[in-house]
Amino acid sequence: MAPVTDLPRATTWYTHLLGRPADTHPMPSLAEWQLTPDTWLQLFHSPEHAGSTLINIGVPDLDSALAELAERGLEADTPQEGAGGTVRFAALHDPEGNRVTLIEGRV
């Protein structure tokens, strides 16, 4: 869950991030995307908590994901390696300051 002060603005940003509109708006203060059969990303109006969330999203190919984001007008930090070279990741921040990290795992 990502708390936001401006749900319409944040919903637009996440639409660009994910490449599609929210799957559902079950109430006026909530937008949801189903990322996998068991995983949902939710935005909710909560000004007192906005900007405090860390979101990690696994991607199969980090370079391709970053190229797609750039085409949609979103720029992430320079990719980094972690965990002994078994993962690569790059972060960006939504308009509220919530950090979204794209993570590519390597076997």
Disulfide bonds with the S-S distance in Angstrom:
none
